[in-house]
Amino acid sequence: MKISRFEDLDCWQEARTLVRKIYDATKDGNFKRDMRLASQIQAAATSCMANIAEGFERKSDKEFVQFLYIAMASTAEVKSHLYVALDQAYIEKKQFDDIYDQAIKTSKMISSLIKYLRKS
């Protein structure tokens, strides 16, 4: 199956799920009041999603891979910010685990796409 739109990429769909989970976690309580952290974690998650899309639109595998590396790094940033949110009791451990697992899933899918693109 030829993918003709970035929306068809599984890793972009997972990144979109990550963004939804981040926005859900940051919309209430103390997390919402910590505007700096909330803004940073939202930006990192949306950066992941946006870099996948932007790289895809470059129509060059070499450039796409560069953007995918940036997207993958953004998932690491999300994971790091999650620890701050957990340590500050902005989120419960269960929610931390759910979002962290989503970040890992997204990162692994991006990594798989990078490997595929580098082989082709």
C-alpha distance (Angstrom), angle and dihedral (degrees) to the residues before:
residue distance angle dihedral
M1 . . .
K2 3.79 . .
I3 3.75 114.3 .
S4 3.77 110.8 -139.3
R5 3.82 101.2 168.9
F6 3.78 130.4 46.7
E7 3.80 88.0 -130.0
D8 3.81 87.8 68.7
L9 3.81 92.8 61.3
D10 3.80 112.4 104.8
C11 3.81 91.5 -145.0
W12 3.83 91.1 54.6
Q13 3.82 90.1 50.1
E14 3.82 90.0 51.0
A15 3.81 90.5 47.4
R16 3.80 88.2 52.7
T17 3.81 89.1 53.4
L18 3.81 89.0 50.2
V19 3.81 90.2 52.9
R20 3.81 91.4 50.5
K21 3.80 91.2 51.1
I22 3.80 92.1 48.3
Y23 3.79 93.2 49.7
D24 3.79 90.1 47.3
A25 3.81 91.0 52.1
T26 3.81 94.1 47.5
K27 3.78 100.2 45.6
D28 3.82 98.4 82.2
G29 3.77 144.7 41.0
N30 3.76 127.5 -6.2
F31 3.80 92.3 -17.9
K32 3.81 89.6 61.6
R33 3.80 90.7 48.3
D34 3.82 91.5 53.3
M35 3.78 89.8 73.7
R36 3.79 94.9 173.2
L37 3.81 95.5 55.5
A38 3.81 92.9 39.1
S39 3.79 90.4 51.3
Q40 3.81 93.1 47.1
I41 3.80 95.5 50.0
Q42 3.81 91.3 44.8
A43 3.81 90.2 50.2
A44 3.80 92.4 49.0
A45 3.81 92.5 50.6
T46 3.79 94.2 45.9
S47 3.81 89.9 45.4
C48 3.78 88.9 59.1
M49 3.79 92.2 52.3
A50 3.80 94.2 42.4
N51 3.80 95.4 48.0
I52 3.78 91.4 53.9
A53 3.80 89.5 52.5
E54 3.80 95.2 43.5
G55 3.79 93.3 47.2
F56 3.78 91.6 49.5
E57 3.79 91.4 52.9
R58 3.81 91.5 54.0
K59 3.83 87.9 77.3
S60 3.80 91.2 -145.7
D61 3.80 121.7 105.2
K62 3.80 91.2 -148.8
E63 3.80 93.0 54.1
F64 3.80 91.8 40.3
V65 3.81 90.0 56.4
Q66 3.82 90.5 51.8
F67 3.79 91.0 53.4
L68 3.81 90.9 45.6
Y69 3.81 90.1 55.8
I70 3.80 88.9 53.1
A71 3.81 89.9 48.5
M72 3.79 90.7 50.5
A73 3.81 91.0 49.6
S74 3.80 88.5 52.7
T75 3.81 89.7 58.8
A76 3.82 88.0 55.7
E77 3.79 88.9 52.1
V78 3.81 89.7 51.8
K79 3.81 90.3 51.4
S80 3.79 91.9 50.2
H81 3.81 92.7 49.4
L82 3.80 89.1 49.1
Y83 3.81 89.5 62.9
V84 3.80 89.9 55.2
A85 3.80 90.2 49.8
L86 3.81 90.9 49.1
D87 3.80 93.6 46.4
Q88 3.80 90.3 50.4
A89 3.84 90.3 48.6
Y90 3.80 91.5 -119.3
I91 3.81 88.9 131.7
E92 3.78 134.5 25.6
K93 3.81 121.3 -115.0
K94 3.81 91.2 -108.3
Q95 3.80 92.2 56.3
F96 3.81 90.4 43.8
D97 3.81 90.2 53.9
D98 3.80 92.7 47.2
I99 3.80 94.3 51.4
Y100 3.81 93.5 39.5
D101 3.80 90.1 52.7
Q102 3.80 90.0 49.8
A103 3.80 90.0 51.8
I104 3.82 90.2 50.8
K105 3.80 91.7 47.9
T106 3.80 90.9 49.9
S107 3.80 92.5 47.1
K108 3.80 92.8 49.6
M109 3.79 91.5 50.8
I110 3.79 91.0 49.9
S111 3.80 90.1 48.7
S112 3.80 91.0 51.4
L113 3.79 90.7 51.3
I114 3.80 90.4 49.9
K115 3.80 90.7 52.5
Y116 3.80 90.8 48.9
L117 3.79 93.4 49.0
R118 3.80 93.2 47.1
K119 3.81 90.8 53.8
S120 3.80 94.9 49.4
